[in-house]
């Protein structure tokens, strides 16, 4: 059995024009993570990197090591696979084009397709780009359909390795009808295709387009499709099995980005107070509700919830070895980022809830 992690929590507090200074974990959070029923007690092998925003203040905390047995301590600069949080970046690229007047809000999928890809009648003028970015397109989803099973049969370790742009187009050509269009069905294929087509339209790779339109303007120094530093979190299943870095190819727009909590705090700050100009307007567009039913309200990629009487935006993500959560509340000007070195969405969600509730109590960071 892996030894329990040392009780090491690195916390730094930033204010806009001050230096970084060390900080003890607040007692309230300490008891939530290390009490009898705390996160660390129930998930002793889980390593977390946490970013917290409240008004002008920012705090970073970390629990555990990059590798449970022999790694170095996690900190705010440790890079993780952020999985489906990537979808919020892809949706922002779409909103950017819409705000620039290059794509109408009601534009159909055909507006981005090359002439060599023709849709069957059941798809023509049926799928909008906005629907693709809010999980209501009705397209195949690369999650629980025959396509994902075929990919797993081909390579159970890296099933998305063989997904190219041509493979995405092949699926489109084979699709003759939509599954419950206009209703919410989580869809990795739609986001993979959307990001691929937006990049193709711009004459760049998806990774380069994210850098040009989002990462560089917002000062996200390590966010991208490749590891920009050697300080990388380990990757483990919920059972503690080691996983290799995910190879995702054309599925990158649905879940391929790597990042750390320093960058994601900057990303959340831009969500809380969008910058002036085109990018800021695009950020605001992604937060506007475009779909609602009895179980969920969606912006572009962002899930919109009512918590304690306020509108809260969030997106979680999983790869085969990491999990992530980004949550923010514009009314209260608070945000939480949780990154984990295991694929454990349940533990990450619990940690996110604990930290968020702590923020609402207006306790010191």
C-alpha positions, 0 to 999 in steps of 0.5 A, spaced: 500 500 500 502 506 498 504 510 504 500 516 505 502 523 503 506 528 507 502 533 510 505 538 505 500 544 503 503 549 499 499 556 499 501 562 496 497 569 496 497 574 490 495 581 490 495 585 483 502 588 484 505 584 490 510 579 491 508 572 492 508 570 499 507 563 503 501 562 507 498 556 511 492 552 509 486 556 513 484 552 519 477 551 515 480 548 509 485 544 513 479 540 517 475 539 511 481 536 508 484 532 514 478 531 518 475 524 520 471 524 513 476 529 510 478 528 502 485 526 504 482 521 509 478 518 504 482 519 498 489 518 501 493 517 494 489 523 491 494 529 489 490 535 488 493 542 486 487 548 488 487 555 485 482 559 489 479 566 487 475 571 491 475 578 489 482 581 488 485 575 492 488 569 489 490 563 493 494 556 491 494 550 495 497 543 494 496 536 497 500 530 495 506 529 490 506 528 483 507 520 484 505 517 491 511 513 492 517 517 489 514 524 486 516 531 488 510 535 491 505 538 487 504 545 487 501 551 483 505 550 477 504 543 476 501 541 469 495 536 468 491 534 463 485 538 464 480 533 459 474 536 457 475 543 460 478 544 453 471 544 451 470 551 454 476 553 450 473 550 443 467 554 445 470 560 446 474 560 439 467 559 436 464 565 440 470 569 437 468 568 430 461 569 432 463 576 435 467 578 429 462 577 425 465 571 421 460 566 423 452 568 424 450 565 431 445 560 427 450 558 422 450 551 420 455 545 420 456 546 412 459 553 413 465 550 415 466 543 412 470 543 406 467 542 399 470 535 399 465 533 405 458 532 403 452 531 408 447 526 407 440 529 407 438 527 414 444 532 416 443 538 411 441 544 415 440 541 421 446 542 425 448 549 428 455 550 430 452 553 437 448 546 438 455 543 437 458 547 442 452 546 447 451 538 446 445 538 443 447 537 435 444 529 435 451 527 432 455 521 434 458 522 440 465 518 441 463 516 448 458 510 448 457 508 441 460 503 436 465 508 434 468 508 441 468 501 441 471 500 435 477 505 437 478 501 443 478 494 440 484 497 435 488 500 441 485 499 448 490 504 451 490 510 446 483 509 443 483 516 440 490 515 437 488 513 430 482 519 430 484 524 424 481 529 421 479 524 415 476 519 420 472 525 423 469 526 416 468 519 415 463 519 421 460 525 418 459 521 411 456 515 414 451 519 419 444 519 415 440 521 421 441 525 428 439 522 435 434 527 438 437 533 436 435 539 440 436 535 446 442 535 451 447 529 450 454 530 451 458 529 445 465 529 444 465 528 437 461 534 436 467 538 439 472 534 436 469 536 429 468 543 431 475 545 433 478 541 427 474 545 423 475 552 426 482 551 426 482 549 418 478 555 417 484 559 420 489 555 417 492 553 423 493 547 428 488 547 433 493 548 438 496 554 435 489 557 434 488 556 442 495 560 443 493 565 438 486 567 440 486 565 448 492 563 451 497 569 449 492 574 450 490 572 457 497 570 459 496 563 459 504 561 459 503 553 460 496 552 457 497 548 450 497 541 447 504 539 449 507 539 456 511 546 457 515 544 463 518 538 466 513 539 473 508 534 470 503 531 475 503 523 475 497 520 471 493 514 475 486 511 475 482 511 481 485 504 483 492 507 482 494 504 476 499 508 472 497 511 465 501 514 460 500 521 457 494 521 453 495 521 445 488 524 443 490 527 435 484 530 432 480 529 439 484 534 442 478 540 441 474 535 446 479 534 451 487 535 449 489 541 453 494 541 459 494 546 464 496 548 471 492 552 476 496 559 475 494 559 468 487 557 470 486 562 475 488 567 470 482 564 465 477 564 471 479 571 472 477 573 465 471 569 466 469 573 472 471 580 469 472 579 461 477 584 458 475 589 453 475 588 446 473 582 441 476 576 446 472 579 452 465 579 448 466 572 446 467 570 453 461 573 455 457 570 449 460 563 452 456 564 458 449 566 455 444 560 456 443 557 449 439 551 452 435 549 458 431 543 460 429 540 467 436 537 468 441 542 465 442 549 463 448 550 458 452 556 455 457 554 450 461 548 453 459 551 460 454 548 465 450 553 468 447 551 475 443 555 481 447 554 487 445 558 494 441 563 489 446 565 484 448 563 477 454 558 477 458 556 471 462 550 471 466 545 467 469 538 469 474 534 465 477 527 465 482 523 462 485 516 463 489 519 469 487 526 471 481 529 473 479 537 473 474 542 475 473 549 474 467 553 477 466 560 478 460 565 480 460 572 477 455 575 482 460 573 488 466 574 484 469 567 486 472 561 483 475 554 484 480 550 480 481 543 482 486 539 478 487 531 480 493 526 479 488 521 479 482 520 474 477 521 480 471 525 478 467 524 484 473 526 489 474 532 485 467 534 485 467 533 493 473 537 493 470 543 489 464 543 493 468 544 500 472 549 497 466 553 494 462 553 500 468 555 504 469 561 500 461 563 501 463 563 508 467 569 507 473 566 511 480 568 510 484 565 504 
